[in-house]
Amino acid sequence: MKPGITIATFFISTLLHTTLANAKEAAQVEDFINQLEIAPKNSSIDLDTLQNIDGRLISPESIFPNFTQYSIEELSAIYRYTKTCVGDLDKIDASAREFEKSICKKKEIPEQWFYSHVIHPLGGSYAWHYLKDHPDKFEILSKFLHVQERPDALGGIGKLSDDNLSALLNGQSWLLNGETLWFQKDKTWNSYNASIWRPLATKSGIKITAASINCDIRSNSVCFKFKDSYEKLWKIGLAASLLLTILLITNSFLQKKRTSEQQQFITQMLTHELRTPISALGNIVELFRHDFDSLPENSQNNFFKLADSVHRMRLMADASRSYLSTYSTKRINTEATNIILSEWLCSTLENHENIKFCLTENKNLKIPIFWCSLCLANLLENACKYGKPPIYLHAIWHRGVLILKIIDSGQLAKYSLNALTSANFLKTNSGMGLGLIIAQRIAKEIGGKITLVGPPTTFILEIPCDE
């Protein structure tokens, strides 16, 4: 049999069995849903009720201080005023200033005010801050509370994790919060205890877990896995045989490509990192040039040699930058080191006195220190060189992830990492795109990521780490 006919037969057979398997899995999910609809519910809430709630009172970000619209100094001033009723709030917007002064003067705030003033700058709802001094107003103002501030109301959606609340806002239909399963159908969200939904899932041949890589069907944070059948095993075996054939044909090519890309990444990194010492040497040459006439004859000859070498190094770095726009796929050494978060950040910012940083909680963490430092240094240098002051570094540790936000007051024409690292951008800009490419590559290799939002221009570096 010819190889082309064999491969075509494999594809047709795989497609046929995949279609049959998908139809069976869809029937299993439908059977599970039908059983859920008549099963005892833990709680319920109409979708219309949720849609009538201001989205900010559901978003998990509303619980945290608003670092996007307020500086650290402004937030600190508000916090001190809430504690002492003393301080200058002239730089704070009128609504926050009005609220805090009313609290300090023990002046009642009418219910209508809370319709247009939802989230407090320090995080949480205005109603929650107000009820601390006026608990007797709870029944009137409870509808203005964030769902996490009233966890037992609204069917208990306030007990959902931050990720599940975000998924709910994004229109997902399935949520798994601990052992509780949430399902939305016919404009109603229903929750079910594990003692109810797990036996029903098993009866339908389904295993439901938190989302992972090995999912047969994935719905945001929920993973559906189905019991293996003869058809699925046959399909896997057939696909594996086809994959093995393709891998054997392309293995040699991929090996050469990986080696080439790894060499390119090392060259890319070295080229970028050598730009700073080359610039420093250039400055030293310029200083010597001013005092050239006073140098001895032998020193003058050595100066020419030094100037020529620096010039050649600078030309080499500039020439290589234009074509180093891709990176390799081979893994780098990500061995973790124990650090104290505050000490590491202070050390990293030693050469950036104009950058202020905010640390919500000091931690002892394990991270690949060399690569994380190099990645953060590139982002900080870009902020200093291309951004506008004031520049802030905000550090948060949340659920095994270190989140570093580099915020400056500049604005970009387009908030897209792809645009900043494109070949056209590299041709017309010196350094920023290449530094971002290196930082993205390192972040990916250590299991993290870099995102860009704004305005204000905010680069967010996320690094997975252990305590």
VENHU-V520152 format. One record per residue. N is the residue number from 1. SS is DSSP state (A for helix, B for strand, O for the rest). PHI is phi in whole degrees, 0 to 359 (NA if undefined). PSI is psi as a letter, one per 40 degrees, with the letter a starting at -180 (999 if undefined). Layout:
n->(N & N)
ss->(SS & SS)
phi->(PHI & PHI)
psi->(PSI & PSI)
This chain:
n->(1 & 2 & 3 & 4 & 5 & 6 & 7 & 8 & 9 & 10 & 11 & 12 & 13 & 14 & 15 & 16 & 17 & 18 & 19 & 20 & 21 & 22 & 23 & 24 & 25 & 26 & 27 & 28 & 29 & 30 & 31 & 32 & 33 & 34 & 35 & 36 & 37 & 38 & 39 & 40 & 41 & 42 & 43 & 44 & 45 & 46 & 47 & 48 & 49 & 50 & 51 & 52 & 53 & 54 & 55 & 56 & 57 & 58 & 59 & 60 & 61 & 62 & 63 & 64 & 65 & 66 & 67 & 68 & 69 & 70 & 71 & 72 & 73 & 74 & 75 & 76 & 77 & 78 & 79 & 80 & 81 & 82 & 83 & 84 & 85 & 86 & 87 & 88 & 89 & 90 & 91 & 92 & 93 & 94 & 95 & 96 & 97 & 98 & 99 & 100 & 101 & 102 & 103 & 104 & 105 & 106 & 107 & 108 & 109 & 110 & 111 & 112 & 113 & 114 & 115 & 116 & 117 & 118 & 119 & 120 & 121 & 122 & 123 & 124 & 125 & 126 & 127 & 128 & 129 & 130 & 131 & 132 & 133 & 134 & 135 & 136 & 137 & 138 & 139 & 140 & 141 & 142 & 143 & 144 & 145 & 146 & 147 & 148 & 149 & 150 & 151 & 152 & 153 & 154 & 155 & 156 & 157 & 158 & 159 & 160 & 161 & 162 & 163 & 164 & 165 & 166 & 167 & 168 & 169 & 170 & 171 & 172 & 173 & 174 & 175 & 176 & 177 & 178 & 179 & 180 & 181 & 182 & 183 & 184 & 185 & 186 & 187 & 188 & 189 & 190 & 191 & 192 & 193 & 194 & 195 & 196 & 197 & 198 & 199 & 200 & 201 & 202 & 203 & 204 & 205 & 206 & 207 & 208 & 209 & 210 & 211 & 212 & 213 & 214 & 215 & 216 & 217 & 218 & 219 & 220 & 221 & 222 & 223 & 224 & 225 & 226 & 227 & 228 & 229 & 230 & 231 & 232 & 233 & 234 & 235 & 236 & 237 & 238 & 239 & 240 & 241 & 242 & 243 & 244 & 245 & 246 & 247 & 248 & 249 & 250 & 251 & 252 & 253 & 254 & 255 & 256 & 257 & 258 & 259 & 260 & 261 & 262 & 263 & 264 & 265 & 266 & 267 & 268 & 269 & 270 & 271 & 272 & 273 & 274 & 275 & 276 & 277 & 278 & 279 & 280 & 281 & 282 & 283 & 284 & 285 & 286 & 287 & 288 & 289 & 290 & 291 & 292 & 293 & 294 & 295 & 296 & 297 & 298 & 299 & 300 & 301 & 302 & 303 & 304 & 305 & 306 & 307 & 308 & 309 & 310 & 311 & 312 & 313 & 314 & 315 & 316 & 317 & 318 & 319 & 320 & 321 & 322 & 323 & 324 & 325 & 326 & 327 & 328 & 329 & 330 & 331 & 332 & 333 & 334 & 335 & 336 & 337 & 338 & 339 & 340 & 341 & 342 & 343 & 344 & 345 & 346 & 347 & 348 & 349 & 350 & 351 & 352 & 353 & 354 & 355 & 356 & 357 & 358 & 359 & 360 & 361 & 362 & 363 & 364 & 365 & 366 & 367 & 368 & 369 & 370 & 371 & 372 & 373 & 374 & 375 & 376 & 377 & 378 & 379 & 380 & 381 & 382 & 383 & 384 & 385 & 386 & 387 & 388 & 389 & 390 & 391 & 392 & 393 & 394 & 395 & 396 & 397 & 398 & 399 & 400 & 401 & 402 & 403 & 404 & 405 & 406 & 407 & 408 & 409 & 410 & 411 & 412 & 413 & 414 & 415 & 416 & 417 & 418 & 419 & 420 & 421 & 422 & 423 & 424 & 425 & 426 & 427 & 428 & 429 & 430 & 431 & 432 & 433 & 434 & 435 & 436 & 437 & 438 & 439 & 440 & 441 & 442 & 443 & 444 & 445 & 446 & 447 & 448 & 449 & 450 & 451 & 452 & 453 & 454 & 455 & 456 & 457 & 458 & 459 & 460 & 461 & 462 & 463 & 464 & 465 & 466 & 467)
ss->(O & O & A & A & A & A & A & A & A & A & A & A & A & A & A & A & A & A & A & A & A & A & A & A & A & A & A & A & A & A & A & A & A & A & A & A & A & A & O & O & O & O & B & B & B & B & A & A & A & A & A & O & O & O & A & A & A & O & O & A & A & A & A & O & O & O & O & O & O & O & O & A & A & A & A & A & A & A & A & A & A & A & A & A & O & O & O & O & O & O & O & O & O & A & A & A & A & A & A & A & A & A & A & A & O & O & O & O & O & O & O & O & A & A & A & A & O & O & B & O & O & O & O & O & B & A & A & A & A & A & A & O & O & O & A & A & A & A & A & A & A & A & A & A & O & O & A & A & A & O & O & O & O & A & A & A & A & A & A & O & O & A & A & A & A & A & A & A & A & O & O & O & O & B & B & B & B & O & O & B & B & B & B & B & B & O & O & B & B & B & B & B & O & A & A & A & A & A & A & A & A & A & A & O & O & B & B & B & B & B & O & O & O & O & O & O & B & B & B & O & O & B & B & B & B & B & O & O & O & A & A & A & A & A & A & A & A & A & A & A & A & A & A & A & A & A & A & A & A & A & A & A & A & A & A & A & A & A & A & A & A & A & A & A & A & A & A & A & A & A & A & A & A & A & A & A & A & A & A & A & A & A & A & A & A & A & A & A & A & A & O & A & A & A & O & O & A & A & A & A & A & A & A & A & A & A & A & A & A & A & A & A & A & A & A & A & A & A & A & A & A & O & O & O & O & O & O & O & O & O & O & O & O & O & O & O & B & B & B & B & A & A & A & A & A & A & A & A & O & O & O & O & O & O & B & B & B & B & B & O & O & O & O & B & B & B & B & O & A & A & A & A & A & A & A & A & A & A & A & A & A & A & A & A & A & A & O & O & O & O & B & B & B & B & B & B & B & B & O & O & B & B & B & B & B & B & B & O & O & O & O & O & O & O & O & O & A & A & A & A & O & O & A & A & A & A & A & A & O & O & O & A & A & A & A & A & A & A & A & A & A & A & A & A & A & O & O & O & B & B & B & B & B & O & O & O & O & B & B & B & B & B & B & B & O & B & O)
phi->(NA & 287 & 302 & 296 & 293 & 298 & 295 & 298 & 299 & 302 & 297 & 296 & 295 & 297 & 297 & 296 & 291 & 296 & 297 & 295 & 295 & 297 & 296 & 293 & 295 & 298 & 293 & 293 & 296 & 297 & 296 & 296 & 297 & 299 & 289 & 298 & 296 & 254 & 276 & 297 & 263 & 280 & 198 & 214 & 207 & 290 & 294 & 298 & 297 & 294 & 292 & 278 & 272 & 304 & 304 & 293 & 276 & 244 & 300 & 295 & 294 & 291 & 285 & 263 & 304 & 273 & 283 & 284 & 260 & 234 & 281 & 297 & 297 & 292 & 295 & 296 & 296 & 296 & 298 & 298 & 293 & 295 & 270 & 240 & 60 & 230 & 144 & 257 & 248 & 296 & 274 & 272 & 296 & 299 & 294 & 294 & 295 & 300 & 296 & 296 & 291 & 294 & 297 & 293 & 273 & 56 & 267 & 289 & 250 & 293 & 301 & 300 & 298 & 284 & 294 & 255 & 231 & 257 & 251 & 285 & 304 & 278 & 99 & 85 & 279 & 300 & 298 & 296 & 294 & 288 & 291 & 298 & 257 & 226 & 298 & 290 & 266 & 301 & 299 & 283 & 258 & 300 & 290 & 263 & 278 & 296 & 300 & 284 & 271 & 224 & 297 & 273 & 270 & 55 & 74 & 87 & 292 & 293 & 273 & 292 & 291 & 301 & 298 & 289 & 296 & 296 & 296 & 298 & 294 & 276 & 87 & 289 & 256 & 235 & 221 & 238 & 249 & 67 & 257 & 262 & 258 & 248 & 220 & 249 & 207 & 54 & 60 & 219 & 265 & 239 & 243 & 226 & 289 & 300 & 295 & 263 & 281 & 297 & 299 & 292 & 295 & 297 & 298 & 273 & 78 & 237 & 243 & 248 & 223 & 295 & 302 & 215 & 290 & 271 & 245 & 283 & 224 & 238 & 237 & 56 & 264 & 246 & 244 & 255 & 238 & 246 & 299 & 296 & 234 & 300 & 295 & 292 & 296 & 297 & 295 & 296 & 297 & 294 & 295 & 296 & 296 & 295 & 296 & 298 & 299 & 294 & 296 & 296 & 288 & 261 & 302 & 298 & 297 & 294 & 299 & 295 & 293 & 298 & 299 & 296 & 291 & 295 & 296 & 294 & 296 & 299 & 298 & 300 & 296 & 297 & 300 & 293 & 287 & 283 & 298 & 293 & 296 & 295 & 297 & 298 & 298 & 298 & 295 & 296 & 300 & 296 & 296 & 295 & 297 & 295 & 256 & 298 & 295 & 271 & 280 & 299 & 299 & 298 & 293 & 296 & 297 & 295 & 297 & 300 & 296 & 296 & 298 & 296 & 295 & 296 & 298 & 294 & 297 & 293 & 297 & 296 & 295 & 293 & 292 & 286 & 298 & 291 & 245 & 268 & 242 & 236 & 217 & 275 & 248 & 281 & 289 & 257 & 285 & 246 & 297 & 275 & 233 & 288 & 223 & 261 & 306 & 296 & 294 & 296 & 294 & 297 & 296 & 294 & 267 & 302 & 266 & 230 & 293 & 275 & 257 & 256 & 230 & 240 & 241 & 290 & 200 & 285 & 219 & 264 & 235 & 243 & 221 & 288 & 300 & 297 & 289 & 295 & 295 & 295 & 296 & 295 & 299 & 298 & 293 & 293 & 296 & 297 & 297 & 292 & 277 & 248 & 270 & 233 & 292 & 284 & 242 & 235 & 242 & 249 & 248 & 227 & 249 & 217 & 52 & 80 & 232 & 270 & 250 & 246 & 251 & 258 & 243 & 231 & 268 & 279 & 229 & 254 & 295 & 213 & 271 & 216 & 296 & 299 & 293 & 287 & 248 & 284 & 297 & 296 & 295 & 296 & 289 & 253 & 228 & 256 & 103 & 299 & 297 & 293 & 297 & 292 & 299 & 296 & 297 & 298 & 300 & 295 & 302 & 296 & 294 & 267 & 86 & 253 & 198 & 236 & 233 & 233 & 225 & 159 & 285 & 293 & 299 & 226 & 264 & 247 & 256 & 249 & 234 & 292 & 204 & 250 & 283)
psi->(h & i & d & d & d & d & d & d & d & d & d & d & d & d & d & d & d & d & d & d & d & d & d & d & d & d & d & d & d & d & d & d & d & d & d & d & d & e & i & h & i & d & i & i & h & i & d & d & d & d & d & e & h & h & d & d & e & d & h & d & d & e & d & i & i & g & e & d & e & i & i & d & d & d & d & d & d & d & d & d & d & d & d & e & f & h & i & h & e & d & e & i & i & d & d & d & d & d & d & d & d & d & d & d & e & f & h & i & h & i & d & d & d & e & d & e & h & c & h & i & d & e & i & i & i & d & d & d & d & d & e & d & e & g & d & e & e & d & d & d & e & d & e & e & i & i & d & e & e & g & d & e & i & f & e & e & e & e & e & i & i & d & d & d & d & d & d & d & d & e & f & i & e & h & h & h & g & b & e & h & h & h & h & h & i & f & f & h & h & i & i & h & i & d & e & d & d & d & d & d & d & d & d & e & f & i & h & h & i & i & h & a & d & g & h & d & h & h & g & b & e & h & h & h & i & i & h & i & i & d & d & d & d & d & d & d & d & d & d & d & d & d & d & d & d & d & d & d & d & e & d & d & d & d & d & d & d & d & d & d & d & d & d & d & d & d & d & d & d & d & d & d & d & e & d & d & d & d & d & d & d & d & d & d & d & d & d & d & d & d & f & d & d & e & i & i & d & d & d & d & d & d & d & d & d & d & d & d & d & d & d & d & d & d & d & d & d & d & d & d & d & d & e & g & e & i & i & i & e & i & i & i & h & f & h & i & i & h & i & h & d & d & d & d & d & d & d & d & e & d & e & g & d & e & h & i & i & h & h & d & h & i & i & h & i & h & i & g & d & d & d & d & d & d & d & d & d & d & d & d & d & d & d & d & d & e & a & i & i & i & h & i & h & h & h & h & h & h & f & e & h & h & h & h & h & h & h & i & e & i & i & i & d & h & g & h & d & d & d & e & e & i & d & d & d & d & d & e & i & h & d & d & d & d & d & d & d & d & d & d & d & d & d & d & d & e & e & a & i & h & i & h & i & i & i & i & h & h & h & h & h & h & h & h & i & i & 999)
